[in-house]
């Protein structure tokens, strides 16, 4: 199993955002000397956030009335987004 840069960044970016936003709440200030430790913690937090998002995906689809991409291909639009040529798109995808 290979690790790609996208996989690493998709955990690091949300993890750093969460870590840096919560540091003041825990009474800590950012210190540049702890960058390696912050990176490890941010990776773990980001991985946890990705896992939580994956677990909640079915709940989100339930509250949205189904998978958004499938709904658009069936002709069901949302407030500002509607696909008018959904039948031709579905036929092209079937080919």
N, CA, C and O atoms as a CHARMM CRD file, in Angstrom:
* protein
*
  380
    1    1 UNK  N      0.85300  -1.17500   0.00000 PROA 1      0.00000
    2    1 UNK  CA     0.00000   0.00000   0.00000 PROA 1      0.00000
    3    1 UNK  C      0.89600   1.23300   0.00000 PROA 1      0.00000
    4    1 UNK  O      1.73400   1.39800   0.88600 PROA 1      0.00000
    5    2 UNK  N      0.72100   2.07600  -0.97200 PROA 2      0.00000
    6    2 UNK  CA     1.53900   3.27400  -1.08000 PROA 2      0.00000
    7    2 UNK  C      0.86300   4.47200  -0.44600 PROA 2      0.00000
    8    2 UNK  O     -0.36400   4.56100  -0.39900 PROA 2      0.00000
    9    3 UNK  N      1.66600   5.37300   0.03100 PROA 3      0.00000
   10    3 UNK  CA     1.15100   6.60800   0.61000 PROA 3      0.00000
   11    3 UNK  C      1.42700   7.73600  -0.36700 PROA 3      0.00000
   12    3 UNK  O      2.56700   7.93400  -0.79000 PROA 3      0.00000
   13    4 UNK  N      0.40000   8.46400  -0.72100 PROA 4      0.00000
   14    4 UNK  CA     0.54200   9.55900  -1.66300 PROA 4      0.00000
   15    4 UNK  C      0.52100  10.88000  -0.91000 PROA 4      0.00000
   16    4 UNK  O      0.07300  10.95300   0.23400 PROA 4      0.00000
   17    5 UNK  N      1.00700  11.91200  -1.56300 PROA 5      0.00000
   18    5 UNK  CA     1.06200  13.22100  -0.91300 PROA 5      0.00000
   19    5 UNK  C     -0.33000  13.73600  -0.59200 PROA 5      0.00000
   20    5 UNK  O     -0.51100  14.44500   0.39800 PROA 5      0.00000
   21    6 UNK  N     -1.31700  13.39100  -1.41200 PROA 6      0.00000
   22    6 UNK  CA    -2.69500  13.81800  -1.12600 PROA 6      0.00000
   23    6 UNK  C     -3.18100  13.23000   0.19200 PROA 6      0.00000
   24    6 UNK  O     -3.82500  13.91800   0.98300 PROA 6      0.00000
   25    7 UNK  N     -2.87000  11.94900   0.43000 PROA 7      0.00000
   26    7 UNK  CA    -3.30200  11.30200   1.67100 PROA 7      0.00000
   27    7 UNK  C     -2.69500  11.97900   2.88800 PROA 7      0.00000
   28    7 UNK  O     -3.36300  12.14700   3.90900 PROA 7      0.00000
   29    8 UNK  N     -1.44800  12.36300   2.78300 PROA 8      0.00000
   30    8 UNK  CA    -0.77400  13.02300   3.90500 PROA 8      0.00000
   31    8 UNK  C     -1.35100  14.41900   4.11200 PROA 8      0.00000
   32    8 UNK  O     -1.66300  14.80000   5.24000 PROA 8      0.00000
   33    9 UNK  N     -1.49400  15.18100   3.03100 PROA 9      0.00000
   34    9 UNK  CA    -2.00800  16.55000   3.15700 PROA 9      0.00000
   35    9 UNK  C     -3.46900  16.58000   3.59300 PROA 9      0.00000
   36    9 UNK  O     -3.88600  17.50600   4.28900 PROA 9      0.00000
   37   10 UNK  N     -4.25500  15.57300   3.19200 PROA 10     0.00000
   38   10 UNK  CA    -5.65800  15.55900   3.59000 PROA 10     0.00000
   39   10 UNK  C     -5.81600  15.29600   5.08100 PROA 10     0.00000
   40   10 UNK  O     -6.88400  15.54600   5.64000 PROA 10     0.00000
   41   11 UNK  N     -4.79100  14.80400   5.72100 PROA 11     0.00000
   42   11 UNK  CA    -4.81600  14.65800   7.17500 PROA 11     0.00000
   43   11 UNK  C     -4.12500  15.83000   7.86300 PROA 11     0.00000
   44   11 UNK  O     -4.58300  16.29600   8.90600 PROA 11     0.00000
   45   12 UNK  N     -3.03000  16.30500   7.28800 PROA 12     0.00000
   46   12 UNK  CA    -2.26500  17.36800   7.93800 PROA 12     0.00000
   47   12 UNK  C     -2.98800  18.71600   7.95800 PROA 12     0.00000
   48   12 UNK  O     -2.99100  19.40100   8.98100 PROA 12     0.00000
   49   13 UNK  N     -3.59100  19.09300   6.84900 PROA 13     0.00000
   50   13 UNK  CA    -4.20100  20.42600   6.77100 PROA 13     0.00000
   51   13 UNK  C     -5.35300  20.57700   7.76200 PROA 13     0.00000
   52   13 UNK  O     -5.35000  21.53000   8.54200 PROA 13     0.00000
   53   14 UNK  N     -6.34000  19.67400   7.76500 PROA 14     0.00000
   54   14 UNK  CA    -7.40000  19.83300   8.77200 PROA 14     0.00000
   55   14 UNK  C     -6.87800  19.65300  10.19700 PROA 14     0.00000
   56   14 UNK  O     -7.36800  20.28900  11.13000 PROA 14     0.00000
   57   15 UNK  N     -5.88700  18.78900  10.35600 PROA 15     0.00000
   58   15 UNK  CA    -5.31800  18.58100  11.68200 PROA 15     0.00000
   59   15 UNK  C     -4.62800  19.82100  12.21700 PROA 15     0.00000
   60   15 UNK  O     -4.79100  20.16600  13.38800 PROA 15     0.00000
   61   16 UNK  N     -3.85500  20.49600  11.36900 PROA 16     0.00000
   62   16 UNK  CA    -3.20600  21.73500  11.80000 PROA 16     0.00000
   63   16 UNK  C     -4.21500  22.82900  12.08700 PROA 16     0.00000
   64   16 UNK  O     -4.05400  23.59200  13.03900 PROA 16     0.00000
   65   17 UNK  N     -5.25400  22.91300  11.26900 PROA 17     0.00000
   66   17 UNK  CA    -6.28700  23.93000  11.51800 PROA 17     0.00000
   67   17 UNK  C     -6.94100  23.68500  12.87000 PROA 17     0.00000
   68   17 UNK  O     -7.15200  24.62000  13.64200 PROA 17     0.00000
   69   18 UNK  N     -7.25900  22.43500  13.15200 PROA 18     0.00000
   70   18 UNK  CA    -7.88300  22.12000  14.43400 PROA 18     0.00000
   71   18 UNK  C     -6.91200  22.33900  15.58800 PROA 18     0.00000
   72   18 UNK  O     -7.28400  22.90500  16.61600 PROA 18     0.00000
   73   19 UNK  N     -5.67600  21.89600  15.42200 PROA 19     0.00000
   74   19 UNK  CA    -4.68000  22.04200  16.48400 PROA 19     0.00000
   75   19 UNK  C     -4.40900  23.50500  16.80100 PROA 19     0.00000
   76   19 UNK  O     -4.39400  23.89700  17.96800 PROA 19     0.00000
   77   20 UNK  N     -4.19600  24.30600  15.77700 PROA 20     0.00000
   78   20 UNK  CA    -3.87300  25.71800  16.01100 PROA 20     0.00000
   79   20 UNK  C     -5.06200  26.50900  16.53600 PROA 20     0.00000
   80   20 UNK  O     -4.88900  27.51600  17.22300 PROA 20     0.00000
   81   21 UNK  N     -6.26900  26.05400  16.21400 PROA 21     0.00000
   82   21 UNK  CA    -7.43000  26.75600  16.74900 PROA 21     0.00000
   83   21 UNK  C     -7.72300  26.37100  18.19400 PROA 21     0.00000
   84   21 UNK  O     -8.32700  27.15400  18.92700 PROA 21     0.00000
   85   22 UNK  N     -7.30700  25.18600  18.61300 PROA 22     0.00000
   86   22 UNK  CA    -7.57100  24.75500  19.98100 PROA 22     0.00000
   87   22 UNK  C     -6.42200  25.01100  20.95400 PROA 22     0.00000
   88   22 UNK  O     -6.62300  24.90500  22.16400 PROA 22     0.00000
   89   23 UNK  N     -5.24600  25.33800  20.47600 PROA 23     0.00000
   90   23 UNK  CA    -4.12600  25.61000  21.38300 PROA 23     0.00000
   91   23 UNK  C     -4.44000  26.70600  22.40600 PROA 23     0.00000
   92   23 UNK  O     -4.15500  26.51400  23.58800 PROA 23     0.00000
   93   24 UNK  N     -5.01200  27.83900  22.00700 PROA 24     0.00000
   94   24 UNK  CA    -5.31900  28.86800  23.01100 PROA 24     0.00000
   95   24 UNK  C     -6.36400  28.42100  24.04000 PROA 24     0.00000
   96   24 UNK  O     -6.32000  28.86000  25.18900 PROA 24     0.00000
   97   25 UNK  N     -7.28900  27.56400  23.64800 PROA 25     0.00000
   98   25 UNK  CA    -8.30000  27.09300  24.59400 PROA 25     0.00000
   99   25 UNK  C     -7.70100  26.21800  25.68900 PROA 25     0.00000
  100   25 UNK  O     -8.20400  26.17600  26.81200 PROA 25     0.00000
  101   26 UNK  N     -6.62300  25.52300  25.34800 PROA 26     0.00000
  102   26 UNK  CA    -5.95600  24.67900  26.33800 PROA 26     0.00000
  103   26 UNK  C     -4.87400  25.42700  27.09900 PROA 26     0.00000
  104   26 UNK  O     -4.18400  24.83800  27.93200 PROA 26     0.00000
  105   27 UNK  N     -4.71700  26.71300  26.82500 PROA 27     0.00000
  106   27 UNK  CA    -3.76400  27.53600  27.55600 PROA 27     0.00000
  107   27 UNK  C     -2.33400  27.47400  27.02300 PROA 27     0.00000
  108   27 UNK  O     -1.39400  27.82700  27.73500 PROA 27     0.00000
  109   28 UNK  N     -2.16500  27.03000  25.78700 PROA 28     0.00000
  110   28 UNK  CA    -0.83500  26.95900  25.18800 PROA 28     0.00000
  111   28 UNK  C     -0.70300  27.99500  24.08800 PROA 28     0.00000
  112   28 UNK  O     -1.69200  28.43800  23.50400 PROA 28     0.00000
  113   29 UNK  N      0.53800  28.37100  23.81700 PROA 29     0.00000
  114   29 UNK  CA     0.83300  29.25300  22.68800 PROA 29     0.00000
  115   29 UNK  C      1.67000  28.47000  21.69600 PROA 29     0.00000
  116   29 UNK  O      2.38700  27.53900  22.06300 PROA 29     0.00000
  117   30 UNK  N      1.56800  28.86100  20.43100 PROA 30     0.00000
  118   30 UNK  CA     2.35300  28.19300  19.39500 PROA 30     0.00000
  119   30 UNK  C      3.82800  28.45900  19.63300 PROA 30     0.00000
  120   30 UNK  O      4.23400  29.60100  19.85000 PROA 30     0.00000
  121   31 UNK  N      4.62200  27.41200  19.59100 PROA 31     0.00000
  122   31 UNK  CA     6.06600  27.52400  19.76400 PROA 31     0.00000
  123   31 UNK  C      6.73800  26.82600  18.59300 PROA 31     0.00000
  124   31 UNK  O      6.50900  25.64000  18.35600 PROA 31     0.00000
  125   32 UNK  N      7.56600  27.56200  17.86100 PROA 32     0.00000
  126   32 UNK  CA     8.19000  27.01800  16.65400 PROA 32     0.00000
  127   32 UNK  C      9.16900  25.88800  16.95900 PROA 32     0.00000
  128   32 UNK  O      9.54200  25.14400  16.05200 PROA 32     0.00000
  129   33 UNK  N      9.58400  25.74400  18.18900 PROA 33     0.00000
  130   33 UNK  CA    10.51300  24.67400  18.54400 PROA 33     0.00000
  131   33 UNK  C      9.84500  23.29700  18.58400 PROA 33     0.00000
  132   33 UNK  O     10.53200  22.27600  18.57100 PROA 33     0.00000
  133   34 UNK  N      8.53400  23.26500  18.63200 PROA 34     0.00000
  134   34 UNK  CA     7.79600  22.00700  18.71700 PROA 34     0.00000
  135   34 UNK  C      7.12200  21.62600  17.40000 PROA 34     0.00000
  136   34 UNK  O      6.09600  20.94500  17.40800 PROA 34     0.00000
  137   35 UNK  N      7.68100  22.05300  16.28300 PROA 35     0.00000
  138   35 UNK  CA     7.05400  21.83000  14.98100 PROA 35     0.00000
  139   35 UNK  C      6.89000  20.34400  14.68400 PROA 35     0.00000
  140   35 UNK  O      5.86200  19.93400  14.14600 PROA 35     0.00000
  141   36 UNK  N      7.87400  19.54300  15.02200 PROA 36     0.00000
  142   36 UNK  CA     7.78300  18.10800  14.73200 PROA 36     0.00000
  143   36 UNK  C      6.67000  17.47000  15.56000 PROA 36     0.00000
  144   36 UNK  O      5.90900  16.64500  15.05400 PROA 36     0.00000
  145   37 UNK  N      6.57800  17.84800  16.81100 PROA 37     0.00000
  146   37 UNK  CA     5.50000  17.33400  17.65900 PROA 37     0.00000
  147   37 UNK  C      4.13500  17.80800  17.19200 PROA 37     0.00000
  148   37 UNK  O      3.17300  17.04100  17.17700 PROA 37     0.00000
  149   38 UNK  N      4.05600  19.08700  16.80700 PROA 38     0.00000
  150   38 UNK  CA     2.79600  19.61600  16.28300 PROA 38     0.00000
  151   38 UNK  C      2.38100  18.86900  15.01800 PROA 38     0.00000
  152   38 UNK  O      1.19800  18.59200  14.81700 PROA 38     0.00000
  153   39 UNK  N      3.34900  18.54500  14.17200 PROA 39     0.00000
  154   39 UNK  CA     3.05000  17.83900  12.93100 PROA 39     0.00000
  155   39 UNK  C      2.49100  16.44600  13.22100 PROA 39     0.00000
  156   39 UNK  O      1.53400  16.01000  12.58100 PROA 39     0.00000
  157   40 UNK  N      3.08800  15.76000  14.17800 PROA 40     0.00000
  158   40 UNK  CA     2.59900  14.43000  14.53300 PROA 40     0.00000
  159   40 UNK  C      1.19200  14.49800  15.12000 PROA 40     0.00000
  160   40 UNK  O      0.33500  13.68500  14.77500 PROA 40     0.00000
  161   41 UNK  N      0.95600  15.45000  15.99300 PROA 41     0.00000
  162   41 UNK  CA    -0.36900  15.60900  16.59200 PROA 41     0.00000
  163   41 UNK  C     -1.38100  16.01000  15.52300 PROA 41     0.00000
  164   41 UNK  O     -2.50100  15.50000  15.50300 PROA 41     0.00000
  165   42 UNK  N     -0.98700  16.92400  14.63400 PROA 42     0.00000
  166   42 UNK  CA    -1.89700  17.37400  13.57300 PROA 42     0.00000
  167   42 UNK  C     -2.25300  16.23100  12.63700 PROA 42     0.00000
  168   42 UNK  O     -3.39700  16.13000  12.19200 PROA 42     0.00000
  169   43 UNK  N     -1.29400  15.37200  12.33200 PROA 43     0.00000
  170   43 UNK  CA    -1.58400  14.22800  11.47100 PROA 43     0.00000
  171   43 UNK  C     -2.58800  13.30100  12.14300 PROA 43     0.00000
  172   43 UNK  O     -3.52400  12.82600  11.50000 PROA 43     0.00000
  173   44 UNK  N     -2.40000  13.04400  13.41900 PROA 44     0.00000
  174   44 UNK  CA    -3.33900  12.19800  14.15100 PROA 44     0.00000
  175   44 UNK  C     -4.72900  12.81000  14.23300 PROA 44     0.00000
  176   44 UNK  O     -5.72700  12.11400  14.04700 PROA 44     0.00000
  177   45 UNK  N     -4.80100  14.10800  14.51200 PROA 45     0.00000
  178   45 UNK  CA    -6.09800  14.78200  14.56500 PROA 45     0.00000
  179   45 UNK  C     -6.78200  14.77400  13.20000 PROA 45     0.00000
  180   45 UNK  O     -7.98700  14.54200  13.10600 PROA 45     0.00000
  181   46 UNK  N     -6.01600  15.02600  12.15200 PROA 46     0.00000
  182   46 UNK  CA    -6.58300  15.01300  10.80600 PROA 46     0.00000
  183   46 UNK  C     -7.08400  13.64000  10.41200 PROA 46     0.00000
  184   46 UNK  O     -8.13300  13.51400   9.78000 PROA 46     0.00000
  185   47 UNK  N     -6.33900  12.61100  10.78100 PROA 47     0.00000
  186   47 UNK  CA    -6.77000  11.24600  10.50100 PROA 47     0.00000
  187   47 UNK  C     -8.05500  10.93800  11.24900 PROA 47     0.00000
  188   47 UNK  O     -8.95500  10.29100  10.71300 PROA 47     0.00000
  189   48 UNK  N     -8.14100  11.40400  12.49400 PROA 48     0.00000
  190   48 UNK  CA    -9.35500  11.22200  13.29100 PROA 48     0.00000
  191   48 UNK  C    -10.53600  11.96300  12.66400 PROA 48     0.00000
  192   48 UNK  O    -11.64400  11.42900  12.62500 PROA 48     0.00000
  193   49 UNK  N    -10.31400  13.17700  12.17500 PROA 49     0.00000
  194   49 UNK  CA   -11.37900  13.93500  11.51900 PROA 49     0.00000
  195   49 UNK  C    -11.85000  13.24800  10.24000 PROA 49     0.00000
  196   49 UNK  O    -13.05000  13.20800   9.96700 PROA 49     0.00000
  197   50 UNK  N    -10.91700  12.70800   9.45200 PROA 50     0.00000
  198   50 UNK  CA   -11.29100  11.98800   8.23500 PROA 50     0.00000
  199   50 UNK  C    -12.09800  10.74100   8.56800 PROA 50     0.00000
  200   50 UNK  O    -13.06200  10.41500   7.87400 PROA 50     0.00000
  201   51 UNK  N    -11.70400  10.04800   9.63100 PROA 51     0.00000
  202   51 UNK  CA   -12.43500   8.85500  10.04700 PROA 51     0.00000
  203   51 UNK  C    -13.84200   9.21200  10.49600 PROA 51     0.00000
  204   51 UNK  O    -14.80600   8.54600  10.12100 PROA 51     0.00000
  205   52 UNK  N    -13.95900  10.25100  11.29000 PROA 52     0.00000
  206   52 UNK  CA   -15.26500  10.69000  11.76700 PROA 52     0.00000
  207   52 UNK  C    -16.16100  11.10700  10.60100 PROA 52     0.00000
  208   52 UNK  O    -17.35200  10.79600  10.58400 PROA 52     0.00000
  209   53 UNK  N    -15.59000  11.80300   9.63800 PROA 53     0.00000
  210   53 UNK  CA   -16.35600  12.19900   8.45500 PROA 53     0.00000
  211   53 UNK  C    -16.83100  11.00200   7.64700 PROA 53     0.00000
  212   53 UNK  O    -17.94300  11.01200   7.12000 PROA 53     0.00000
  213   54 UNK  N    -16.00100   9.97500   7.54500 PROA 54     0.00000
  214   54 UNK  CA   -16.40200   8.76400   6.83100 PROA 54     0.00000
  215   54 UNK  C    -17.52300   8.03900   7.55800 PROA 54     0.00000
  216   54 UNK  O    -18.43900   7.51400   6.92400 PROA 54     0.00000
  217   55 UNK  N    -17.45600   8.00700   8.86600 PROA 55     0.00000
  218   55 UNK  CA   -18.50700   7.35600   9.65000 PROA 55     0.00000
  219   55 UNK  C    -19.83600   8.09400   9.51800 PROA 55     0.00000
  220   55 UNK  O    -20.89300   7.46500   9.50500 PROA 55     0.00000
  221   56 UNK  N    -19.79100   9.41500   9.42000 PROA 56     0.00000
  222   56 UNK  CA   -21.00600  10.21600   9.36000 PROA 56     0.00000
  223   56 UNK  C    -21.54400  10.41400   7.94100 PROA 56     0.00000
  224   56 UNK  O    -22.57400  11.06200   7.75500 PROA 56     0.00000
  225   57 UNK  N    -20.85400   9.85900   6.94000 PROA 57     0.00000
  226   57 UNK  CA   -21.24000  10.07100   5.55100 PROA 57     0.00000
  227   57 UNK  C    -22.66800   9.60200   5.27700 PROA 57     0.00000
  228   57 UNK  O    -23.42800  10.31900   4.62600 PROA 57     0.00000
  229   58 UNK  N    -23.04600   8.43300   5.74900 PROA 58     0.00000
  230   58 UNK  CA   -24.40400   7.92700   5.51100 PROA 58     0.00000
  231   58 UNK  C    -25.44800   8.79700   6.19500 PROA 58     0.00000
  232   58 UNK  O    -26.54200   8.98000   5.66000 PROA 58     0.00000
  233   59 UNK  N    -25.13100   9.33300   7.36100 PROA 59     0.00000
  234   59 UNK  CA   -26.04200  10.24900   8.04100 PROA 59     0.00000
  235   59 UNK  C    -26.23700  11.52400   7.22300 PROA 59     0.00000
  236   59 UNK  O    -27.35600  12.01800   7.09000 PROA 59     0.00000
  237   60 UNK  N    -25.13700  12.05600   6.67600 PROA 60     0.00000
  238   60 UNK  CA   -25.24300  13.25100   5.84200 PROA 60     0.00000
  239   60 UNK  C    -26.10400  12.98300   4.61200 PROA 60     0.00000
  240   60 UNK  O    -26.95300  13.80200   4.26100 PROA 60     0.00000
  241   61 UNK  N    -25.89400  11.84100   3.95300 PROA 61     0.00000
  242   61 UNK  CA   -26.69100  11.50200   2.77200 PROA 61     0.00000
  243   61 UNK  C    -28.15800  11.35800   3.14500 PROA 61     0.00000
  244   61 UNK  O    -29.02700  11.74100   2.36200 PROA 61     0.00000
  245   62 UNK  N    -28.45400  10.81700   4.31900 PROA 62     0.00000
  246   62 UNK  CA   -29.84500  10.68100   4.77100 PROA 62     0.00000
  247   62 UNK  C    -30.47800  12.05300   4.96100 PROA 62     0.00000
  248   62 UNK  O    -31.61700  12.27300   4.54900 PROA 62     0.00000
  249   63 UNK  N    -29.74700  12.98200   5.58500 PROA 63     0.00000
  250   63 UNK  CA   -30.30500  14.31100   5.82400 PROA 63     0.00000
  251   63 UNK  C    -30.42500  15.11600   4.53500 PROA 63     0.00000
  252   63 UNK  O    -31.26600  16.01100   4.44800 PROA 63     0.00000
  253   64 UNK  N    -29.60200  14.81800   3.53400 PROA 64     0.00000
  254   64 UNK  CA   -29.66200  15.53000   2.26200 PROA 64     0.00000
  255   64 UNK  C    -30.65800  14.91000   1.29400 PROA 64     0.00000
  256   64 UNK  O    -30.88100  15.44800   0.21000 PROA 64     0.00000
  257   65 UNK  N    -31.25600  13.79000   1.67000 PROA 65     0.00000
  258   65 UNK  CA   -32.21100  13.13900   0.78300 PROA 65     0.00000
  259   65 UNK  C    -31.56800  12.22300  -0.23400 PROA 65     0.00000
  260   65 UNK  O    -32.17600  11.93400  -1.26400 PROA 65     0.00000
  261   66 UNK  N    -30.38100  11.76700   0.01800 PROA 66     0.00000
  262   66 UNK  CA   -29.68500  10.84500  -0.88400 PROA 66     0.00000
  263   66 UNK  C    -28.32600  11.37900  -1.27500 PROA 66     0.00000
  264   66 UNK  O    -27.92500  12.47200  -0.87500 PROA 66     0.00000
  265   67 UNK  N    -27.63100  10.58800  -2.06000 PROA 67     0.00000
  266   67 UNK  CA   -26.31200  10.99000  -2.54600 PROA 67     0.00000
  267   67 UNK  C    -26.49500  12.13300  -3.53500 PROA 67     0.00000
  268   67 UNK  O    -27.24300  11.98300  -4.50100 PROA 67     0.00000
  269   68 UNK  N    -25.83100  13.27800  -3.32400 PROA 68     0.00000
  270   68 UNK  CA   -26.06200  14.44900  -4.19000 PROA 68     0.00000
  271   68 UNK  C    -25.82200  14.19100  -5.67700 PROA 68     0.00000
  272   68 UNK  O    -26.58900  14.66100  -6.51700 PROA 68     0.00000
  273   69 UNK  N    -24.76800  13.45200  -6.00500 PROA 69     0.00000
  274   69 UNK  CA   -24.49000  13.20700  -7.41900 PROA 69     0.00000
  275   69 UNK  C    -25.58200  12.34900  -8.05600 PROA 69     0.00000
  276   69 UNK  O    -25.96000  12.58000  -9.20500 PROA 69     0.00000
  277   70 UNK  N    -26.08500  11.37000  -7.32600 PROA 70     0.00000
  278   70 UNK  CA   -27.16800  10.53100  -7.85400 PROA 70     0.00000
  279   70 UNK  C    -28.45300  11.33100  -7.99600 PROA 70     0.00000
  280   70 UNK  O    -29.19300  11.15900  -8.96500 PROA 70     0.00000
  281   71 UNK  N    -28.71400  12.19200  -7.04900 PROA 71     0.00000
  282   71 UNK  CA   -29.91600  13.03100  -7.13000 PROA 71     0.00000
  283   71 UNK  C    -29.86900  13.94300  -8.35200 PROA 71     0.00000
  284   71 UNK  O    -30.87700  14.11400  -9.03800 PROA 71     0.00000
  285   72 UNK  N    -28.72100  14.51900  -8.62400 PROA 72     0.00000
  286   72 UNK  CA   -28.59800  15.40200  -9.78700 PROA 72     0.00000
  287   72 UNK  C    -28.78700  14.63000 -11.09000 PROA 72     0.00000
  288   72 UNK  O    -29.38600  15.13900 -12.03800 PROA 72     0.00000
  289   73 UNK  N    -28.27000  13.39300 -11.13500 PROA 73     0.00000
  290   73 UNK  CA   -28.44400  12.58700 -12.34500 PROA 73     0.00000
  291   73 UNK  C    -29.87000  12.10300 -12.51800 PROA 73     0.00000
  292   73 UNK  O    -30.26900  11.74700 -13.62600 PROA 73     0.00000
  293   74 UNK  N    -30.63900  12.08300 -11.45400 PROA 74     0.00000
  294   74 UNK  CA   -32.05200  11.72000 -11.54700 PROA 74     0.00000
  295   74 UNK  C    -32.93100  12.92700 -11.86300 PROA 74     0.00000
  296   74 UNK  O    -34.13900  12.77700 -12.04200 PROA 74     0.00000
  297   75 UNK  N    -32.34800  14.11000 -11.93300 PROA 75     0.00000
  298   75 UNK  CA   -33.10000  15.30900 -12.25800 PROA 75     0.00000
  299   75 UNK  C    -33.59400  16.06600 -11.05100 PROA 75     0.00000
  300   75 UNK  O    -34.28800  17.07300 -11.19300 PROA 75     0.00000
  301   76 UNK  N    -33.25300  15.60500  -9.86900 PROA 76     0.00000
  302   76 UNK  CA   -33.65300  16.30100  -8.64500 PROA 76     0.00000
  303   76 UNK  C    -32.59400  17.35400  -8.33600 PROA 76     0.00000
  304   76 UNK  O    -31.44900  17.01500  -8.03700 PROA 76     0.00000
  305   77 UNK  N    -32.95900  18.58900  -8.40400 PROA 77     0.00000
  306   77 UNK  CA   -32.02200  19.65800  -8.12000 PROA 77     0.00000
  307   77 UNK  C    -32.10300  20.10600  -6.67400 PROA 77     0.00000
  308   77 UNK  O    -32.95900  19.65600  -5.91300 PROA 77     0.00000
  309   78 UNK  N    -31.21600  20.97900  -6.31900 PROA 78     0.00000
  310   78 UNK  CA   -31.27000  21.62500  -5.01700 PROA 78     0.00000
  311   78 UNK  C    -31.56000  23.09400  -5.26300 PROA 78     0.00000
  312   78 UNK  O    -31.83700  23.47700  -6.40000 PROA 78     0.00000
  313   79 UNK  N    -31.50600  23.90300  -4.26400 PROA 79     0.00000
  314   79 UNK  CA   -31.93100  25.30300  -4.37400 PROA 79     0.00000
  315   79 UNK  C    -31.39600  26.00500  -5.61500 PROA 79     0.00000
  316   79 UNK  O    -32.16900  26.52900  -6.41800 PROA 79     0.00000
  317   80 UNK  N    -30.10200  26.01500  -5.76900 PROA 80     0.00000
  318   80 UNK  CA   -29.50600  26.79800  -6.86100 PROA 80     0.00000
  319   80 UNK  C    -28.85700  25.94200  -7.93900 PROA 80     0.00000
  320   80 UNK  O    -28.37000  26.47000  -8.93900 PROA 80     0.00000
  321   81 UNK  N    -28.84500  24.63800  -7.74800 PROA 81     0.00000
  322   81 UNK  CA   -28.17500  23.76500  -8.70500 PROA 81     0.00000
  323   81 UNK  C    -29.19900  22.79600  -9.28400 PROA 81     0.00000
  324   81 UNK  O    -29.87200  22.06800  -8.55400 PROA 81     0.00000
  325   82 UNK  N    -29.30300  22.80100 -10.60700 PROA 82     0.00000
  326   82 UNK  CA   -30.18000  21.85100 -11.28700 PROA 82     0.00000
  327   82 UNK  C    -29.50500  21.47400 -12.59300 PROA 82     0.00000
  328   82 UNK  O    -28.98200  22.32900 -13.30700 PROA 82     0.00000
  329   83 UNK  N    -29.52400  20.19100 -12.89400 PROA 83     0.00000
  330   83 UNK  CA   -28.95000  19.69600 -14.13600 PROA 83     0.00000
  331   83 UNK  C    -30.09800  19.47600 -15.10800 PROA 83     0.00000
  332   83 UNK  O    -30.93900  18.60100 -14.90100 PROA 83     0.00000
  333   84 UNK  N    -30.13000  20.26900 -16.16100 PROA 84     0.00000
  334   84 UNK  CA   -31.23100  20.19700 -17.12100 PROA 84     0.00000
  335   84 UNK  C    -31.03500  19.09600 -18.16200 PROA 84     0.00000
  336   84 UNK  O    -32.00900  18.59900 -18.72700 PROA 84     0.00000
  337   85 UNK  N    -29.79900  18.71700 -18.41800 PROA 85     0.00000
  338   85 UNK  CA   -29.51300  17.68500 -19.41800 PROA 85     0.00000
  339   85 UNK  C    -29.13700  16.36700 -18.73700 PROA 85     0.00000
  340   85 UNK  O    -28.23800  15.66700 -19.20200 PROA 85     0.00000
  341   86 UNK  N    -29.80500  16.02900 -17.65900 PROA 86     0.00000
  342   86 UNK  CA   -29.43700  14.84200 -16.88800 PROA 86     0.00000
  343   86 UNK  C    -29.65500  13.55300 -17.66700 PROA 86     0.00000
  344   86 UNK  O    -28.94300  12.57500 -17.44100 PROA 86     0.00000
  345   87 UNK  N    -30.62300  13.52700 -18.57900 PROA 87     0.00000
  346   87 UNK  CA   -30.85900  12.30200 -19.34800 PROA 87     0.00000
  347   87 UNK  C    -29.72000  12.02000 -20.32500 PROA 87     0.00000
  348   87 UNK  O    -29.31100  10.87100 -20.48600 PROA 87     0.00000
  349   88 UNK  N    -29.21300  13.05400 -20.96900 PROA 88     0.00000
  350   88 UNK  CA   -28.09200  12.83500 -21.90300 PROA 88     0.00000
  351   88 UNK  C    -26.80800  12.48000 -21.14700 PROA 88     0.00000
  352   88 UNK  O    -25.98200  11.71700 -21.64600 PROA 88     0.00000
  353   89 UNK  N    -26.64700  13.02500 -19.96600 PROA 89     0.00000
  354   89 UNK  CA   -25.46400  12.68400 -19.15600 PROA 89     0.00000
  355   89 UNK  C    -25.53800  11.22100 -18.72900 PROA 89     0.00000
  356   89 UNK  O    -24.53900  10.50600 -18.80400 PROA 89     0.00000
  357   90 UNK  N    -26.70700  10.77000 -18.28100 PROA 90     0.00000
  358   90 UNK  CA   -26.86400   9.37900 -17.86700 PROA 90     0.00000
  359   90 UNK  C    -26.63500   8.43000 -19.03800 PROA 90     0.00000
  360   90 UNK  O    -26.01000   7.38400 -18.86600 PROA 90     0.00000
  361   91 UNK  N    -27.12100   8.77100 -20.20800 PROA 91     0.00000
  362   91 UNK  CA   -26.91300   7.89000 -21.36900 PROA 91     0.00000
  363   91 UNK  C    -25.43300   7.85400 -21.75300 PROA 91     0.00000
  364   91 UNK  O    -24.92400   6.80500 -22.15000 PROA 91     0.00000
  365   92 UNK  N    -24.75000   8.96900 -21.64000 PROA 92     0.00000
  366   92 UNK  CA   -23.30400   8.99400 -21.94600 PROA 92     0.00000
  367   92 UNK  C    -22.52300   8.16600 -20.92800 PROA 92     0.00000
  368   92 UNK  O    -21.56300   7.48500 -21.28700 PROA 92     0.00000
  369   93 UNK  N    -22.92600   8.22100 -19.68000 PROA 93     0.00000
  370   93 UNK  CA   -22.25000   7.42600 -18.65900 PROA 93     0.00000
  371   93 UNK  C    -22.50000   5.92900 -18.83000 PROA 93     0.00000
  372   93 UNK  O    -21.62400   5.11500 -18.53800 PROA 93     0.00000
  373   94 UNK  N    -23.68500   5.56800 -19.29900 PROA 94     0.00000
  374   94 UNK  CA   -23.99400   4.16000 -19.51900 PROA 94     0.00000
  375   94 UNK  C    -23.18000   3.56600 -20.66700 PROA 94     0.00000
  376   94 UNK  O    -22.84600   2.38100 -20.66100 PROA 94     0.00000
  377   95 UNK  N    -22.86500   4.41800 -21.66000 PROA 95     0.00000
  378   95 UNK  CA   -22.05200   3.94700 -22.78600 PROA 95     0.00000
  379   95 UNK  C    -20.65100   3.68700 -22.30600 PROA 95     0.00000
  380   95 UNK  O    -19.79400   3.28200 -23.09100 PROA 95     0.00000
